[in-house]
Amino acid sequence: MFNIYAEERDAAVRRCDAMVEDADPRVHRGAARLRDTLTRIDPVLWPVDRPQG
């Protein structure tokens, strides 16, 4: 079991978004796949200022 923090997951997704723009098709595909996987993860901890409901 591992913990995923929303802020860390969101930072990783932003990095993937930047790498999707890479000219190398292998980097583009890998970053897109990782971003898709990361966005399916439901973090266990959210920032305190996250709106509820």
C-alpha positions as CSV (number, residue, x, y, z in Angstrom):
1,M,0.0,0.0,0.0
2,F,1.2,3.5,-0.7
3,N,-0.1,7.0,-0.2
4,I,-0.7,9.4,-3.0
5,Y,-0.9,13.1,-2.1
6,A,-3.0,15.2,-4.5
7,E,-0.4,18.0,-4.8
8,E,2.4,15.5,-5.7
9,R,0.1,13.7,-8.2
10,D,-0.9,17.0,-9.8
11,A,2.7,18.1,-10.1
12,A,3.6,14.8,-11.8
13,V,0.6,15.3,-14.2
14,R,1.9,18.8,-15.1
15,R,5.3,17.4,-15.8
16,C,3.8,14.8,-18.1
17,D,1.8,17.5,-19.8
18,A,5.0,19.3,-20.6
19,M,6.7,16.1,-21.9
20,V,3.8,15.3,-24.2
21,E,5.0,18.3,-26.3
22,D,8.3,16.5,-26.9
23,A,9.3,16.0,-30.5
24,D,10.4,12.4,-29.8
25,P,7.3,10.1,-30.3
26,R,8.6,7.7,-27.7
27,V,8.7,10.4,-25.0
28,H,5.3,11.7,-26.2
29,R,3.6,8.3,-26.0
30,G,5.2,7.4,-22.6
31,A,4.3,10.8,-21.1
32,A,0.7,10.4,-22.3
33,R,0.4,6.9,-20.9
34,L,1.8,7.9,-17.6
35,R,-0.5,11.0,-17.4
36,D,-3.5,8.8,-18.1
37,T,-2.5,6.4,-15.4
38,L,-1.8,9.2,-12.9
39,T,-5.2,10.9,-13.5
40,R,-7.0,7.6,-12.6
41,I,-5.4,7.6,-9.1
42,D,-7.6,8.9,-6.3
43,P,-5.3,10.7,-3.8
44,V,-5.7,9.9,-0.2
45,L,-4.8,13.4,1.0
46,W,-6.0,16.6,-0.5
47,P,-4.9,20.2,0.4
48,V,-6.9,21.8,3.2
49,D,-8.4,24.4,0.9
50,R,-10.0,21.8,-1.4
51,P,-13.7,22.5,-1.8
52,Q,-15.8,19.7,-0.3
53,G,-18.7,18.1,-2.2
